[in-house]
Each structure stands twice: as structure tokens, then as C-alpha cells.
Amino acid sequence: MGKMPAWKGLSFALLALLAVVCAGRAAEKPSASRIVALGGSITEIVYALDAGAQLVGVDASSTYPAAAARLPQVGYQRQVSAEGVLSLKPTLILATEEAGPPAALDQLKAAGVKLAVVPSSEHTPAGVEAKIRAVAKAVGRTERGEALVAGLRKDLAAARGEVARQRVRPRVLFLYARGANTLMVAGQDNAADAMLNLAGATNAVDGYEGYKPLTAEAAVAAAPDVVLVPAAGLASVGGIDGLAQLPGLALTPALKNKRVVAMDDLYLLGFGPRLAQAVRDLSRQLRSPAPAGAKV
């Protein structure tokens, strides 16, 4: 047998190199082409991983980025319609631990669609990192996920440094409102309390976990310097004037001085890729609020 021509040897070498490169890319290729995201922070992460083009549907809490609002909605994450989800023909469903109802999730599993439940109950920077890594793994973007985690750590370190330099630690009452008949105040062990701690503020209410209904007595006893409320909630009670009509709030230092801060629900409580920015903005707003009812 004659000697192989040099050009053929080079061709084989190039083909082998190409095969290796393609194999590497295949390993990072998204594992699903049609994704439904149940949870606003999960949707944010999918976009931050540059996998937004794979989304075919989201839940009602997925309000960011703007592109998410243009996707078909399948209801609120706690009250998902299995039929609505399946009508989008997803190959992967990403869901928070709060997603439900259980019967709907069972129906989705029975249909043979891959369902990835993303850890979402830990309201800490470490919890956000775990959430990012879980989503990145599910969509086949692990390298991008690690880069996102590294960026979050860097930005959060800067935000924490800014917070640490603040001398004032304001007392803040967090109010969840959905109209005048649904008024809940945050105690400990929830996203609002965690954000207040990260922003260097003191929760004006203690003694219980989760949320309890607002009462005039509790509001006066809390004596908050600032009332923090999701922007949609503030609008639902008629803005700053409506807030002053709620039980006991007009008697607090916060309302007497018109120190009310309103922030977007998902941005404030989502614990997603924008956590560092949200911590920095919250810290600044609580200490030097813009005109009452300012929105971020």
C-alpha cells in the first residue's frame, strides 16, 4: 500500500478536530427546545442564560424582561392550568417549589413532559446561586450559569459594601396589599424580611414567621420609619392617599413623614439574577426615599 498523500492526512486531522469541537458544543447545547417557566425568577434566569428563545410560555408572575410579557401565559404559578401548559407542547417545564396545584403537576408528569422543580424556598444569595445552577443544568447552559453566579457574587459584594457603610438602620414595615381587603404584614422568615436584612434595615415587626393581617394596634406598635409596599399593592389601595386610610398607618412615623417606598414585586421579592441591584436600590430608597410612593 502506498504512502497516504499529505493532504489526506491533513483532512483526517481536521475532521477529527471538528468532531471534538462539535462534541463539546453538543454537551452545552440546551437540552430542551420548548420550555414553559412557572415562576418569575425562573423566567428571569432563563433569559439571563441566553435561553429565552426556547421559552414558549410563562406564568403570570413572569413580568421581566419585557419579552416575557409577550409570551403565552398559563395562569399564576400556584394555580397552573395543566391543559394550558400542555397546549404549548413543551419539552421541559421549569417550576418553583411553590408551583401547583399538585393535581396539575401530576397531570403534567403523566403526560410524559419533563418537569424540573427548581429550589426556591431559600431567600439568600446562596439560594439564588442554587436556583441559577439548577435552571442552567436543566437547559444545558452550565458554563453560562457559572458565569452568571460569578457575576452575581461580584455585584452583591459591592452592594453589601455600600450597605455596610450606612450608619442608619431604618425600621421598616413591609405591607403586602391586594386591595383594601387583603392587607398582610411581613414577619420573619420570608422574602421581604430577607431583603430588609440584606439592605441593612430592621423589620419593624417581629414575633412571628410569614405574614399576618394588618391591624391598627400592630401598625402603631411597630412604629415604622418607612412603609415598604410592592408597587402593584400600593396602586390597589389607591396610592399614598389610600394607604393613609388603612388601619393605624396614619399614626405611624412613616406616614406622618410620608416615607413610603414602592418597588416592583418581582424585582423586590423575586431573589433572581437582579438581586444585587435590588439590594442596592432598596437600601438607597429606604434611607433617602424619593417623593412618597416612589417606584423602582
N, C-alpha and C positions, 0 to 999 in steps of 0.2 A: 504494500500500500504506500502511495506517495505521500510526501510531506504536505500537511494542510497549509493552504495559502494563508499568508499573514492576515489578509483582510477578513477571512472566515473566522480565524481565531479571535480577532477583534470584535466581530459581530456577536459571537457567542458570549464574549465577556460583557458586552453592552447589554445583551438580553438578560444575562444573569443579574447584572446590576439593576436593570429595570424591574425585574421580578422582586428583588429585595425591597426597592423603593415602594412598589405597589403594595407589597405585603404590609409594610409599615403604615402606609396610608389607610389600608383596609382596617387595620387594628384601631385606628382613630375615627373611622367613618361612623357616623351616627347609626345606632342600632335600630332606629325606628324612623319611618318616613312620614307617619301621620300621628301627631301627638295631641292629646287633649290634656290640658293642665287644670287641675282643681285646686285653686289657691293662688291668691295674688302674688305672693312672694315666689312661688314656684314658677309662675309665668315670667316674672322679672328675671329669674335666674336663667331660664331657657333663652331669653333674649340676650342676656349678658354673656352666655356661652356661644353666641352667634349661631344659635339653632332655631331662631324664631321662624324661619321659613318652613320649618317642619310642623308648626302648630296649625291645627285645623279647627280648634275650639278651645274655649276657656270658660271659667265660671264667672259669676257676676262680680267677684271681688278683684278680678284681674283688670285693673284700670290703668296700669302703667306697664310699658310705654304706650304712647298713643296708638301704635299699630295693634295692640292687643284689643282695643275697644272696637276695632273693625272686624274682629273675628266672631263667628257664631258663638252665642252663649248657651250654656246648658243648665242655667239656674245657679243658685247660691251653693257653695261647696258642701254645706251641711244638708242641703235638700236637693241633691242632684237627681235629674231625670235619667234613668238608665236608657230609656228609649231614645232620648235626645242625644245622649253620648254615642250610642251605637249607630245612630243615623249618620254620623260623621265618618263612619268606617275607620276608627282609629286602630293603629297597630300597637300603640303604647298609651296608657293612661297614667299620668303622674298625679298623685293625690297626697294632700297633707293628712296627718293623723286625725284631723277634725272632720274629714270628708265623710259624707254619708247621704242618706241613711244606710244602715248595714244591709238592708234588703236590696237596695240599688247596687251596692258594691258586689254583693253575692251574684246578682244578675249579670253584672259585667264580667265577673270571673267565669261564670257558667257559659258565657258566650265565647270564651276562649281568648279574650283580649288580655294582653299582658298588663297587669296592674302593679305599679311600683308605689308603695307607700313611703313617703319621704318624712324622716324625723322632723318634727316641727314644734314640739312642746317645750323645748328648752330655749328660753328667751335670754340668750347670752351670745357673745361673739363666737364662742366655741360651737354653740348650737347652729349659728349661721354657717360656719365653716362646714359642719357636718351636712347641713342641708345642701350646700353648694356641691359638695363631693358626691352626695347621693344622686342628685339630678345629673351631674356630669357623667357619672358612671352609667346611668340609665340611658342617656342619649349618645354615649360613645364619645364624649369630649373630655376625657380625664385630664389631658395636658392643659387644655384651656381652663378647666376647673381649678387646677393647682395655681395657675397664673392669677385667676380671679381671687383665690384665697390669699395669695401673697399680696396682691394689691389692697385687699380689704384690711389686712393686718397693718400695712404701712399707713393707710389713711386713718385707721382707727387709733393708731399710736399718736398720730398728730392731733386728732380730735381730743383724745384723752389728755394730752399735754396742755391743750388750750383750756380744757375744763379744770384741770388741776391748778391753773394759775388764777382761777376766780376765787375771790375771798367771800363772796356772798353765796349762801346756800338757801335759796328761797323755799318757803313752804308752798307746796302745790297741791291743789285738789284736782284730780282728773275726773271729768264727768263724761259718761257715755250717754248720749241722748238720741232718741229716735222719736221726736215729738214730745210734747209736754207730759204724756202719759207713760213714757218709758225713759226713766232717769235713773242711772246707776252710777255709783261712786266706786272707784277702784281702791281696793285694799292692797294687800301684799300678794306676791306670787302670781303675777300676771304680766303681760307685755307692757302695760302702761307703767306699772311700778318699776319694772326693769329699766325702761327708758329714762325715768326720772333719776334713778340711781346713776346710770351712765352719764347723764347730763349734769351731775353734781347737785341735784335738787333733793329736797326732803318731801316724801309723800306726807301730806298733811293728815292723812287718815291711816290709822293702824288698828291692830287688834283683831283683824280677820283676813282671810285669804279670798281672792276672787273679787266679786262685786256684790254690793248691797244697794237697795233702793235709797235714793236721796231723801233725807228728812231735814226739816228746818233745824232741829236740835243738833243733828250731826254736822250740818254745814257751819253753824255758828261755832260749835265746839272746835271744829277743825281750824278755824281762823286762818284760811289760806292767804298767802301774799298774792298768789296768782291762781286763776282757774284755767286749766288746760282742757280743751274740748276738741274732738275731731270736727273738721270744717263742715261736714255734712250734718253733724249733730247740731252745731250752732245754727245753721240755716233752718233746721227742722223746728227749732223753738222760737224762731223769729228774730234771730240775730242777737246782738248785745242787749237791746231793749227787752227782748223776750226772756233772755237769761236772767235779767234782774228781777223778773216776776216769779221766778221759781222759788220753792220753799227755802227760806233762810239766806239765800245767796246775797240779797241786797244788804244784809247786815254784816257781811264779811269784809275784811280789809281789801280783798281783791276787787270786789265790785264797787266799793266806796271809792277806790282809786282807779277804777276802770282798767284793771290789769287782767285782761283776758287774752289768751293766745289760742288761736285755732290753726290746726295743721291737717293736711290731708291724711285720711285714715290709714291707707296703706303705707305711706311714707313714714308715718309716726310709729305704727304698731306692727308693720309687716316683718321686721327683722329679716331683711333680704340684702341684696348687694349694695343698697344705698345706706346701710346702717351708719357708717362713719359720718356721712354728710348729714343724716337726720340727727345724730347726736350733737353735732356742732351747731346746726340750726336751732335745735331745741334749746340748747344751753344759752345761745345768744338771745333768743326770743324771751326766755324766762327772766333774764336779767335786765334786758333793755327792750321791752316789748315795743313794737311799733304801735300806731294807734289801735285802740281797743278793738279786738276782733280781727286783728291782722291775720292773714292767711299765708301759709307757706306751701 
